[in-house]
Amino acid sequence: MKTLIVYYSRSNTTKKVAEYLKSKLGADIEEVTTPVNYGGAIGYAKGIKDSVQEKVIEIGNLKYDPGDYDRVIIGTPVWTSKLANPILTYIKKNNSLKNVSLFIVGKSNGFEKVEEHFTKVSGVKPQKTTYILEKEINDNTFENKADALL
Ligand SMILES: Cc1cc2nc3c(=O)[nH]c(=O)nc-3n(C[C@H](O)[C@H](O)[C@H](O)COP(=O)(O)O)c2cc1C
């Protein structure tokens, strides 16, 4: 099965899971980037504001067309119990997503709400979803949860 992994990561936590899944699946991987500066304390505050407003933002050019794949695995950090804006934007721009699984990374709460947000925005229910705590990624104990998507 041809798989594409798509993720956004502000501070390289979600990225670690994406790279892990890539190594397991030999999948293509798309890092969604943005010229919007979400770095540092000011960027964090902007992330809060944009996520509350569900703002569609500018994202960088994409390398892959999800329509060319049998399934797409999307990884997003939790931002105010919603999809991070770069992933929200990616989903809005690719309205033919079919077989999607999700991994959602957060500090503590809002995971179910992110899953609901995904379904609302994309119009499809994820095939599989896994919730991963930032601490589990920092401690390298996330692998079983990531393996649930394999
Ligand atoms: C704007 C913003 C909002 C956030 N909101 C939440 C939240 O509602 N719940 C939560 O558990 N973590 C929240 N977090 C924490 C991130 O989800 C967490 O630190 C995650 O590991 C970051 O992943 P990344 O390094 O891949 O960007 C938020 C972080 C940011 C920047």
The ligand as an SDF file (V2000), in Angstrom:
LIG
                    3D

 31 33  0  0  0  0  0  0  0  0999 V2000
   -0.5840   27.6080   19.8320 C   0  0  0  0  0  0  0  0  0  0  0  0
   -0.4840   26.3510   20.6580 C   0  0  0  0  0  0  0  0  0  0  0  0
   -1.6080   25.8400   21.2880 C   0  0  0  0  0  0  0  0  0  0  0  0
   -1.5260   24.6480   22.0330 C   0  0  0  0  0  0  0  0  0  0  0  0
   -2.6760   24.1210   22.5870 N   0  0  0  0  0  0  0  0  0  0  0  0
   -2.6090   22.9290   23.2540 C   0  0  0  0  0  0  0  0  0  0  0  0
   -3.7940   22.3180   23.7870 C   0  0  0  0  0  0  0  0  0  0  0  0
   -4.9160   22.8170   23.6470 O   0  0  0  0  0  0  0  0  0  0  0  0
   -3.6660   21.1370   24.4540 N   0  0  0  0  0  0  0  0  0  0  0  0
   -2.4470   20.5380   24.6350 C   0  0  0  0  0  0  0  0  0  0  0  0
   -2.4040   19.4580   25.2500 O   0  0  0  0  0  0  0  0  0  0  0  0
   -1.3170   21.0700   24.1200 N   0  0  0  0  0  0  0  0  0  0  0  0
   -1.3560   22.2420   23.4360 C   0  0  0  0  0  0  0  0  0  0  0  0
   -0.2180   22.7990   22.9100 N   0  0  0  0  0  0  0  0  0  0  0  0
    1.0530   22.0960   23.1010 C   0  0  0  0  0  0  0  0  0  0  0  0
    1.4980   21.3080   21.8600 C   0  0  0  0  0  0  0  0  0  0  0  0
    0.4370   20.5320   21.3130 O   0  0  0  0  0  0  0  0  0  0  0  0
    2.6400   20.3670   22.2490 C   0  0  0  0  0  0  0  0  0  0  0  0
    3.6830   21.1100   22.8350 O   0  0  0  0  0  0  0  0  0  0  0  0
    3.1720   19.5670   21.0630 C   0  0  0  0  0  0  0  0  0  0  0  0
    4.0370   18.5620   21.5460 O   0  0  0  0  0  0  0  0  0  0  0  0
    3.9390   20.4360   20.0830 C   0  0  0  0  0  0  0  0  0  0  0  0
    4.3390   19.6450   18.9710 O   0  0  0  0  0  0  0  0  0  0  0  0
    5.4240   20.1560   17.8910 P   0  0  0  0  0  0  0  0  0  0  0  0
    6.7430   20.2630   18.6370 O   0  0  0  0  0  0  0  0  0  0  0  0
    5.4750   19.0820   16.8920 O   0  0  0  0  0  0  0  0  0  0  0  0
    4.9770   21.4670   17.3760 O   0  0  0  0  0  0  0  0  0  0  0  0
   -0.2770   23.9780   22.1820 C   0  0  0  0  0  0  0  0  0  0  0  0
    0.8670   24.5280   21.5610 C   0  0  0  0  0  0  0  0  0  0  0  0
    0.7710   25.6890   20.7980 C   0  0  0  0  0  0  0  0  0  0  0  0
    1.9960   26.2310   20.1130 C   0  0  0  0  0  0  0  0  0  0  0  0
  1  2  1  0
  2  3  1  0
  2 30  2  0
  3  4  2  0
  4  5  1  0
  4 28  1  0
  5  6  2  0
  6  7  1  0
  6 13  1  0
  7  8  2  0
  7  9  1  0
  9 10  1  0
 10 11  2  0
 10 12  1  0
 12 13  2  0
 13 14  1  0
 14 15  1  0
 14 28  1  0
 15 16  1  0
 16 17  1  0
 16 18  1  0
 18 19  1  0
 18 20  1  0
 20 21  1  0
 20 22  1  0
 22 23  1  0
 23 24  1  0
 24 25  2  0
 24 26  1  0
 24 27  1  0
 28 29  2  0
 29 30  1  0
 30 31  1  0
M  END
$$$$
